[in-house]
Amino acid sequence: MHIMAASIFDDTIRLDKKQRVMHESKAELLSLKEDLTRGKATISASRTKLPELANTLAFYMELREFVRDVISCFNEKMLKIEYMSKRSIILYRERADTLMARRRADVGDMADEAAGPASSGENTMGPKAMEARKRRKADREARCARRRRQMKPNEAYDKRIEATIGVSSPCEGVSSDDEEPQAVIAKRAADFGDIKRDAEHLFDDVVEEYCSIPAILRRFREWRERAVRSYGQAYIPLCLPQLLAPLISLQILTWNPLEANCPSFDEYAWFGCLLDYFADLQQVEDLEGDASEEGDAQRKVLLTLATSPEHELAVIPLVIEKVLLPRLTGLFSLLSLTYNWEI
């Protein structure tokens, strides 16, 4: 009897173990069925998204090739762009050197005249030197006379300005040492005209899509509209100034803000193109009614692009820093002495 009870107990234990294993197997089977269902749903969703993903991949590959082609094109043209930029600086340098040489000679002549005949060294000067001094004096007096005639119609305006800002106008006939003969002015204008023509025809052998600021920005605008998150993660706004620098340099080859009637940098076409590019950030408002998770993510990225100083709004300051300031520094280093004195 005791043996039979022990046998029944062992059978009960084995039965419990088998039932436990069966329940675990059923739970595992149920979990696997759920995983299979989710896998089928994922496969179905992936197949549904496959055309879209393929289009996105094709878009990125096309954009990559476009950027590579633009960079390759600019690399071929950079030597010519740098040459034209240096040529324009050289023209200003030649003018500065000429005016400085004439200014030194005029100051020396006037110093000798002020010192008197005994100290001027006229007795030791040769006939050619004396003749050159007389020509310089006649030219200097003629420039002063012309400046007086030009200033007379503006006397009322000068007095009004003096009364308004408390700064007196220059003395009659001064600041005339920067005048040049019309032939020299015409020659320099012709040289600048040649530079402008060369710049206009530099990209004649290039498709407009690769050498036009609006066309290039149109590609990046499409990227921003299509995949704003990857656009923001790529820090494209920080790359645009460097990419567009050659085309912007072409537009400012003759830009010299130290001269009268020089257009401001915000009057050039590149500035307007970048402003139009910023205007598209108003898409943030268009997403206000989108309550989906995707719309919220896009809204956050666009807000970051619109407000972060490292993104869109920093493009123009970066262009000024990378393109305009180096040119302005070069111009100022050459022309500062020319505009520093008034005789």
C-alpha positions as CSV (number, residue, x, y, z in Angstrom):
1,M,0.0,0.0,0.0
2,H,2.8,2.3,0.9
3,I,4.6,1.5,-2.4
4,M,1.4,2.3,-4.4
5,A,1.0,5.7,-2.7
6,A,4.6,6.6,-3.5
7,S,4.1,5.6,-7.1
8,I,1.0,7.8,-7.4
9,F,2.9,10.7,-5.9
10,D,5.7,10.3,-8.4
11,D,3.1,10.2,-11.2
12,T,1.5,13.4,-9.9
13,I,4.8,15.2,-9.8
14,R,5.7,14.1,-13.4
15,L,2.2,15.2,-14.5
16,D,2.6,18.7,-12.9
17,K,6.0,19.1,-14.6
18,K,4.6,18.1,-18.0
19,Q,1.6,20.5,-17.6
20,R,4.0,23.3,-16.6
21,V,6.2,22.6,-19.7
22,M,3.0,22.5,-21.8
23,H,1.9,25.9,-20.5
24,E,5.3,27.4,-21.1
25,S,5.3,25.9,-24.6
26,K,1.9,27.4,-25.3
27,A,3.0,30.8,-24.0
28,E,6.1,30.7,-26.1
29,L,4.0,29.6,-29.1
30,L,1.6,32.5,-28.6
31,S,4.6,34.9,-28.3
32,L,6.1,33.5,-31.5
33,K,2.8,33.9,-33.3
34,E,2.6,37.5,-32.2
35,D,6.1,38.1,-33.3
36,L,5.2,36.5,-36.6
37,T,2.2,38.7,-37.0
38,R,4.3,41.8,-36.2
39,G,7.0,40.6,-38.6
40,K,4.4,40.2,-41.4
41,A,3.1,43.7,-40.6
42,T,6.6,45.1,-40.7
43,I,7.4,43.4,-44.0
44,S,4.1,44.7,-45.4
45,A,4.8,48.2,-44.2
46,S,8.4,48.1,-45.5
47,R,7.2,46.9,-48.9
48,T,4.7,49.8,-48.9
49,K,7.4,52.3,-48.0
50,L,9.9,50.7,-50.4
51,P,9.1,53.0,-53.3
52,E,9.3,56.1,-51.1
53,L,12.6,54.9,-49.6
54,A,13.9,54.2,-53.0
55,N,12.9,57.7,-54.2
56,T,14.6,59.2,-51.1
57,L,17.8,57.3,-51.7
58,A,17.7,58.4,-55.4
59,F,17.2,62.0,-54.2
60,Y,20.2,61.9,-51.8
61,M,22.4,60.3,-54.4
62,E,21.4,62.9,-57.0
63,L,22.0,65.7,-54.5
64,R,25.4,64.3,-53.7
65,E,26.4,64.1,-57.3
66,F,25.0,67.7,-57.8
67,V,27.2,69.0,-55.0
68,R,30.2,67.2,-56.2
69,D,29.7,68.6,-59.7
70,V,29.3,72.1,-58.3
71,I,32.5,71.8,-56.3
72,S,34.4,70.4,-59.3
73,C,33.2,73.2,-61.5
74,F,34.2,75.9,-58.9
75,N,37.6,74.2,-58.4
76,E,38.3,74.7,-62.2
77,K,37.2,78.3,-62.1
78,M,38.7,79.4,-58.8
79,L,42.1,80.3,-60.3
80,K,40.4,82.7,-62.8
81,I,38.2,84.1,-60.1
82,E,41.2,84.8,-57.8
83,Y,43.1,86.3,-60.7
84,M,40.2,88.7,-61.5
85,S,39.9,89.6,-57.8
86,K,43.6,90.3,-57.5
87,R,43.5,92.3,-60.8
88,S,40.8,94.6,-59.4
89,I,42.9,95.1,-56.2
90,I,46.0,95.9,-58.4
91,L,44.0,98.6,-60.2
92,Y,43.2,100.2,-56.9
93,R,46.8,99.8,-55.8
94,E,48.1,101.5,-58.9
95,R,45.9,104.4,-58.2
96,A,46.9,104.6,-54.6
97,D,50.6,104.4,-55.5
98,T,50.3,107.2,-58.1
99,L,48.4,109.5,-55.7
100,M,50.8,108.8,-52.8
101,A,53.9,109.5,-55.0
102,R,52.3,112.8,-56.2
103,R,51.3,113.6,-52.6
104,R,54.8,113.1,-51.3
105,A,56.2,115.3,-54.1
106,D,53.6,118.1,-53.4
107,V,54.3,118.0,-49.7
108,G,58.0,118.2,-50.4
109,D,57.6,121.1,-52.7
110,M,55.4,123.0,-50.3
111,A,57.9,122.3,-47.4
112,D,60.7,123.7,-49.5
113,E,58.6,126.8,-50.4
114,A,57.7,127.3,-46.7
115,A,61.4,127.0,-45.7
116,G,62.4,129.8,-48.1
117,P,64.7,130.1,-51.1
118,A,67.8,129.7,-48.9
119,S,66.8,126.3,-47.7
120,S,64.8,125.0,-50.6
121,G,67.9,123.9,-52.6
122,E,66.7,125.6,-55.8
123,N,70.2,126.7,-56.6
124,T,71.4,123.1,-56.6
125,M,68.5,121.7,-58.6
126,G,68.9,120.9,-62.2
127,P,66.7,122.4,-65.0
128,K,64.6,119.3,-65.3
129,A,63.9,119.1,-61.5
130,M,63.0,122.8,-61.5
131,E,60.6,122.2,-64.5
132,A,59.0,119.2,-62.8
133,R,58.5,121.3,-59.6
134,K,56.8,124.1,-61.6
135,R,54.6,121.6,-63.4
136,R,53.5,120.0,-60.1
137,K,52.8,123.5,-58.6
138,A,50.7,124.5,-61.6
139,D,48.8,121.2,-61.5
140,R,48.2,121.5,-57.8
141,E,46.9,125.1,-58.1
142,A,44.7,124.0,-61.0
143,R,43.2,121.2,-58.9
144,C,42.5,123.6,-56.1
145,A,40.8,126.0,-58.4
146,R,38.6,123.3,-59.8
147,R,37.7,122.2,-56.4
148,R,36.7,125.8,-55.4
149,R,34.4,126.0,-58.4
150,Q,32.8,122.7,-57.5
151,M,32.3,123.7,-53.9
152,K,30.6,127.1,-54.5
153,P,27.2,125.7,-55.5
154,N,27.2,123.7,-52.3
155,E,27.9,126.5,-49.9
156,A,24.3,126.7,-48.6
157,Y,24.2,123.0,-48.2
158,D,27.5,123.0,-46.3
159,K,26.3,125.7,-43.9
160,R,23.1,123.8,-43.3
161,I,25.1,120.6,-42.5
162,E,27.5,122.5,-40.3
163,A,24.5,124.0,-38.3
164,T,22.9,120.6,-38.0
165,I,25.8,118.3,-36.9
166,G,28.3,120.9,-35.7
167,V,31.1,120.0,-38.1
168,S,32.5,122.6,-40.3
169,S,33.1,121.9,-44.0
170,P,36.6,121.7,-45.3
171,C,38.4,124.9,-46.2
172,E,38.0,126.2,-49.7
173,G,40.0,124.4,-52.3
174,V,41.4,121.6,-50.1
175,S,41.1,117.8,-50.7
176,S,42.1,118.2,-54.3
177,D,45.0,115.8,-54.4
178,D,42.9,112.8,-55.3
179,E,41.9,114.1,-58.7
180,E,43.2,112.4,-61.8
181,P,43.3,113.2,-65.5
182,Q,40.3,112.0,-67.4
183,A,42.4,109.8,-69.6
184,V,43.6,107.9,-66.5
185,I,40.1,107.6,-65.2
186,A,38.8,106.3,-68.5
187,K,41.7,103.8,-68.7
188,R,40.8,102.4,-65.3
189,A,37.1,102.3,-66.1
190,A,38.0,100.3,-69.3
191,D,40.1,97.9,-67.2
192,F,37.3,97.4,-64.8
193,G,34.9,96.9,-67.7
194,D,37.2,94.1,-69.0
195,I,37.1,92.4,-65.6
196,K,33.3,92.6,-65.5
197,R,33.0,91.1,-69.0
198,D,35.4,88.3,-68.1
199,A,33.3,87.6,-65.0
200,E,30.1,87.6,-67.0
201,H,31.5,85.0,-69.5
202,L,33.4,82.9,-67.0
203,F,30.6,80.3,-66.8
204,D,29.5,80.3,-70.4
205,D,30.6,76.7,-70.7
206,V,28.7,75.6,-67.6
207,V,25.0,74.8,-67.3
208,E,23.1,77.5,-65.4
209,E,22.1,75.0,-62.7
210,Y,25.7,74.7,-61.5
211,C,26.7,78.4,-61.6
212,S,23.6,80.3,-60.4
213,I,23.0,81.1,-56.8
214,P,19.2,80.8,-57.1
215,A,19.5,77.4,-58.8
216,I,21.8,76.1,-56.2
217,L,19.7,77.3,-53.3
218,R,16.6,75.8,-55.0
219,R,18.2,72.3,-54.6
220,F,18.9,72.9,-50.9
221,R,15.4,74.4,-50.5
222,E,14.0,71.1,-51.9
223,W,16.1,69.2,-49.4
224,R,14.8,71.3,-46.6
225,E,11.2,70.9,-47.6
226,R,11.5,67.1,-48.2
227,A,13.7,66.0,-45.3
228,V,14.1,68.9,-42.9
229,R,15.5,66.7,-40.1
230,S,18.4,65.4,-42.1
231,Y,18.9,68.9,-43.5
232,G,19.3,70.3,-40.0
233,Q,21.5,67.5,-38.9
234,A,23.8,68.1,-41.9
235,Y,24.4,71.8,-40.8
236,I,23.9,72.9,-44.4
237,P,23.6,76.6,-43.5
238,L,27.1,76.5,-42.2
239,C,28.3,75.1,-45.5
240,L,26.4,77.4,-47.8
241,P,28.7,80.5,-47.4
242,Q,31.8,78.4,-48.4
243,L,29.9,76.8,-51.3
244,L,28.6,80.1,-52.7
245,A,31.7,82.1,-52.0
246,P,33.1,81.9,-55.6
247,L,29.8,83.2,-57.1
248,I,29.5,86.0,-54.5
249,S,33.1,86.9,-55.2
250,L,32.3,87.3,-58.9
251,Q,29.5,89.8,-58.0
252,I,31.8,92.0,-55.9
253,L,34.9,92.2,-58.1
254,T,34.5,95.9,-58.4
255,W,33.0,96.6,-55.0
256,N,34.8,99.3,-53.1
257,P,32.8,100.9,-50.3
258,L,35.6,103.5,-49.8
259,E,34.6,105.2,-53.0
260,A,31.6,107.5,-53.5
261,N,28.4,106.1,-55.0
262,C,29.5,102.6,-54.3
263,P,26.4,100.3,-53.9
264,S,25.9,98.8,-50.5
265,F,26.5,95.0,-50.3
266,D,22.7,94.5,-49.6
267,E,22.0,95.8,-53.1
268,Y,23.7,92.9,-54.8
269,A,21.8,89.9,-56.2
270,W,23.3,87.4,-53.8
271,F,21.9,89.2,-50.8
272,G,18.4,89.1,-52.1
273,C,18.7,85.4,-53.0
274,L,19.7,84.6,-49.4
275,L,16.9,86.7,-48.0
276,D,14.4,84.8,-50.2
277,Y,15.9,81.6,-49.0
278,F,15.2,82.6,-45.4
279,A,11.7,83.6,-46.2
280,D,10.8,79.9,-46.8
281,L,11.3,79.3,-43.1
282,Q,7.7,80.5,-42.7
283,Q,6.8,76.9,-43.2
284,V,6.8,76.7,-39.4
285,E,3.4,78.5,-39.4
286,D,2.1,76.1,-42.0
287,L,2.7,73.2,-39.6
288,E,0.8,74.7,-36.6
289,G,-2.3,72.7,-37.5
290,D,-0.5,69.4,-37.8
291,A,-0.9,67.6,-34.5
292,S,0.8,64.4,-35.6
293,E,4.2,63.2,-34.3
294,E,5.8,63.8,-37.6
295,G,4.4,67.3,-37.8
296,D,5.6,68.1,-34.3
297,A,9.1,66.8,-35.1
298,Q,9.3,69.0,-38.3
299,R,8.0,71.9,-36.3
300,K,10.8,71.5,-33.8
301,V,13.5,71.3,-36.5
302,L,12.2,74.3,-38.4
303,L,12.0,76.3,-35.2
304,T,15.6,75.4,-34.5
305,L,16.6,76.4,-38.0
306,A,14.8,79.7,-37.7
307,T,16.1,80.6,-34.2
308,S,19.5,79.0,-33.8
309,P,22.5,81.4,-34.6
310,E,24.3,78.3,-36.0
311,H,21.7,77.8,-38.8
312,E,19.9,79.8,-41.4
313,L,20.0,83.3,-39.9
314,A,23.8,83.1,-39.7
315,V,24.4,82.5,-43.4
316,I,24.6,86.2,-44.4
317,P,26.9,87.1,-41.5
318,L,29.1,84.2,-42.4
319,V,29.2,85.3,-46.1
320,I,30.3,88.8,-44.9
321,E,33.0,87.2,-42.7
322,K,34.3,84.8,-45.3
323,V,34.0,86.9,-48.5
324,L,33.4,90.6,-47.9
325,L,35.7,91.2,-45.0
326,P,38.8,89.8,-46.6
327,R,38.2,92.0,-49.7
328,L,37.5,95.0,-47.5
329,T,40.7,94.4,-45.5
330,G,42.7,94.3,-48.7
331,L,41.1,97.5,-50.1
332,F,41.6,99.3,-46.8
333,S,45.2,98.3,-46.5
334,L,45.9,99.8,-49.9
335,L,43.7,102.9,-49.8
336,S,43.9,104.0,-46.2
337,L,46.9,106.2,-46.8
338,T,45.3,107.6,-50.0
339,Y,42.3,108.9,-48.1
340,N,44.2,109.8,-44.9
341,W,45.6,113.2,-45.8
342,E,44.0,116.3,-47.1
343,I,46.1,119.0,-48.7
